[in-house]
Amino acid sequence: MPHRLSLMQVRERLAAGDILPTEAVQACLNRIAETEPQLHACLTVHSEGAMQAAKSLEASGFPQGPDSQKLLPLWGVPIAVKDVFCTKAMPTTCASRLLENFIPPYDAFVVERLQNAGAIIIAKTNLDEFAMGSSTEHSAFVVTANPRDVEKVAGGSSGGSAACVTAMQAYGALGSDTGGSIRQPAALCGCVGLKPTYGRVSRYGMVAYASSFDQAGPMARTVEDCAMLFSVIAGYDERDATSAQLPVPDVMAGLSRKDLSGLTLGLPKEYWDGGLSAEVTAACRNAVRVAEGLGARIIEVSLPHMRYAVATYYILASAEASTNLARFDGVRYGRRSQKEQSLLDVYTNSRSEGFGEEVKRRILLGTYVLSAGYYDSYYKKASQVRRLILQDFEKALTQCDALLAPVAPVTAWKRGAFIDDPLTSYKMDILTISLNLAGLPGLALPVGLGETSRMPVGLQIMGKAFGEAELLSIGNVLEKALPGMERC
Ligand code: GLN
């Protein structure tokens, strides 16, 4: 069954000619047809376009040459991308009625990179509208189910990508992480997800939610697969003013590490104290013991300002969202209200009809914290606290090589459980958002099933700026030492 292969396995077989690109695409399309009625992971399945792309790769064949695998590392490999990345061959909806029929005139940087590496875009995946949410229940179109229990949420906002790779609909996927949207759905579904350092992957063509937080990253079934995708999408791009002009280390070479000896790993006590479910604590503590057994020195560290993280994040991210979403006015992009109206009504009605509840809530909150009279006490204060949180991380990371903590305080919950309770759902982002406030990288690694829920638990490995190679190498060692998670 080719859909069961890992990305690394399928790419080898494609390059060797043992599997043809059309066969790889067909395997994914079959799997999508089989699982989509329950999962709703995809908003667009690019059946014909993907098959067409596969045929044209096949017609020319895998180029024979010493550097071919370097130049075309994903030749013929079907990959899904979150529907927040612009694709000129497919709609880009951000799971919003406002962009329901929007087809961008260009591809996002990461989509270009995937295609230049030979990958085939097979689907655009579901998300919380404009990436605002933690369960993919805020999509305007469908709710994505967790492949391990369809009564439960897939997490969010990249729940579509997490469900898609976990259910083996594609060999890998891209997500975006503004406050945890790669790591949390990866943890809840049981796949691997990497949020790179801010600036490591270009945001060009990724629809903005909160520009100083947003970061694109890979999701896959193994750490190695994730590293491969990361190596394809990372790097400088002059079209993103915040793109880092730094060389990207060879992350694949870094995976040769055999154990964790010589490494000091810090447990930030604020992440582990209180608020975690017993089964999450147990599974993550077990992973820490395994790390210790592999030679790591474990110490406790402190991030004292973390208790302000939720408030700080929701003030700043909403402020940025309110300005970023001002461009959706019914004139330049997407949906325009059909009511008879004045110019002002065009704006008001298009936005009222186009945006969902959660997006409106963020715009209202963001406009409020930026308004004259409140700017200093909310936006400015939150910006100052953001700096303190970064300093906490910098200090902790002088004492150790990386930090270990759970990704989410609980495993996947029943669909609908928090839909009318935004505050509780915001609070559950507590373990992921600090890292976005600091701009640092984090890897979510599945470490087992919760004893009571039998749903996946994710461990978060957080590190120094631009230290993705280190995180991937630690994750790879741990992944091999932990018992494998059965496939769904
Ligand atoms: N759950 C967080 C939010 O709603 C993070 C979302 C994200 O990372 N895109 O803002």
Boltz pocket constraint, residues with backbone or C-beta under 6 A from the ligand:
constraints:
  - pocket:
      binder: B
      contacts: [[A, 130], [A, 131], [A, 132], [A, 133], [A, 134], [A, 156], [A, 157], [A, 176], [A, 177], [A, 178], [A, 179], [A, 180], [A, 181], [A, 182], [A, 209], [A, 317], [A, 425], [A, 429]]
      max_distance: 6.0
